[in-house]
Amino acid sequence: DEIRGLLVRGFDIVGGLFVGSANFESDASRPLELAGELRQRLFGERASHGMVGGCVDASTGDIRFLVSESEGSEVVEGQEVLWGDEPGRSLLEKGCLLRCELQLQLPLYLPSDETMSGIEARFSSLIESTAANLRGPHVSYLVEGPTATFDESHHSVILHGNNLNSVSQLPINTNTNKCSAKIVSCSEFLPTKRHDLSSIRENADAIQITVLSNQSLNISKAGSTVPMLKYFPAPAPASLRVIDLKLDILCYSSMDLPVAVAVSELVIPGLADQLSIMKKAIVSELLTQQPQLCPYHFVPPGLLIPLTAIYDTRYGEIEEKQSELRRNLHFRLGLPLDRPLLRTSNALTFGAMEMRDRSSSKSGSSLLRDVHKEIPSSGVSGGIMSLIDGSYEYYHYLHDGIDDNGWGCAYRSLQTIMSWYRLQQYSSINVPSHREIQQVLVEIGDKDPSFIGSREWIGAIELSFVLDKLLGASCKIINVRSGDELPEKCRELAIHFETQGTPVMIGGGVLAYTLLGVDYNEASGDCAFLILDPHYTGGDDLKKIVNGGWCAWKKSVDSKGRSFFLKDKFYNLLLPQRPNMV
């Protein structure tokens, strides 16, 4: 049940990968056996389709593939392997997500002399009847497309629960212009312009399924519109406990699958699975404090399909029990154990892109992200690039209507660093303004009260104080006596980007820059620095920024003999550390 609840319905198991010894013959059957066993546990039956197994030599990394056309058929080694360039894009082009949220308040009547086993039996019966009623005559499903844009119509249909038991054989790719709601395909509900894979974490397109309950159905059939009450006397003194449940499931469907089939075979079983999982989490605490269970959906980096985790929101995210749950999920999914990927702030959001686009178009305050991805190569022959790991926002002079030209470059570098922590979900606090940065430095006793509202410069030391105060993030500082010596630190900087991946602030004289990476040839010593310049005063025009060299590779001395870093100034490099947390 735990694995079934974690995975999104709509996907099937087509094989397995086994990491073992170099003895291919002894390991060959293991991935197919394990994949078949897992499918049996998840779906209650063995696979009728072909399966693919892969064996990895742990010492060399070599992979050999096996193919079985069906359960029990001959296993042969694959001689030719075709690798898809962008499997994630194929998933979005050929299929879509369906989301169903359902809040329930279930009445549980408990006789005063009921034993614990009796209470558990009553609760199990209540959950089972609730799951069965999802296909009952009183239940309907409203199917709607994602948030409609201004230039697109809103498509919706209603499906009745008692009509969904006979839809599995509906035709696919039927002309929907002259057909009933049952055979309208999922593609009919999707906008013509869909978001790409890179934005799915911020805005997931999903067909919305809403569960409706028609409690007056029998009354209307009887020809009466008068509300009715029925009295069921309790045979013994009893107490009432109301069980609050919040269901939230995601499913994946092919575009041409009739939406009625998707609801019947994916959505309803998904709701039943989640009910079963929540039952097991709640049953032991029925007589104490009921868990406040809430599902969240994630697509962690490196994974192509969403997964669902159910958290008990009674615990804060930093509470040990919740942290241990996330750590176990990271371990089982092969995710890094030093960064938060499954916190609630990492969860998918639905319909947020349109709202954000409209808001930013009105306010004109949207920020450019990851501007370095558009710049050309560094020109270092044979170099190895070590770059920032993750996203950031570009803060520069005059942004947000603040005239900090000539004194605010370090503030802007700090804001860019703060945005990195926020976008990587290490923090949920807003990027601080100049004044808020100054207030922090006054609060910790580093500056006098007169510093607030001033135009005084700050440097690497002050930045480290603010990061520690606001985020609890530690920093490493490298001191360099002259700009000429900065290339000597390229190896150390490369290690920083490979292990920490955070933006680096470089401060020298009265200038500050943000360093996003280095390109370093260890044999020749040739190197280049990827500089994000906060001294830019124009609008957020990416082409203008890149062509103007405001985000560019800089060599310590260029081809014309000009020095980028000043020889007669000392430099401090602030290397923020990545928190070790999940």
Buried (B, 14 or more C-beta within 10 A) or exposed (E): EEEBBBBBBBEEBEBBBBBBEEEBEEBBBBBBEBBBEEBEEBBEEEBEEEBBBBBBBEEEEEEBBBBBEEBEEEBEEEEEEEEEEEEBEEBBEEBBBBBBBBEBEBEBEBBEEBEEEEBBEBBBEBBBEBBEEBBBBBBBBEBBBBBBBEEBEEBEBEBBBEBBEEBEEBEEEBEBEEBEBBBBBBBBBBBEEEBEBEEBBEBBBBBBBBBEEBEEBEBEEEEEEEEEEEEEEEEEEEEEBEBEBBBBBBBBBBBEBBBBBBBBBBBBBBBBBBBBBBBEEBBEEBEEEBBEBBBBBBBBEEBBBBBBBBBBBEBEBEEEEBBEBBBEBBEEBEBEEEBBBBBBEBBBBBBBBBEBEEEEEEEEEEBBEBBBEEBEEBEBEEBEBBBBBBEBBBBBBBBEEBEBEEBBBBBBBBBBBBBBBBBBBBBEEEBBEBEBBBBBBBEEEBBEEEBBEEEEBBBBEBBBBBBBBBBEBEBBBBEBEBBBBBBEBBBEBBEBBEEBBBBBBBBBEEBBBBBBBBBBBEEEEBBBBBBBBBBBEEEBEBEEBBEEEBBBBBBBBEEEEEEBBBEEBBBBBBBBBBBEBB
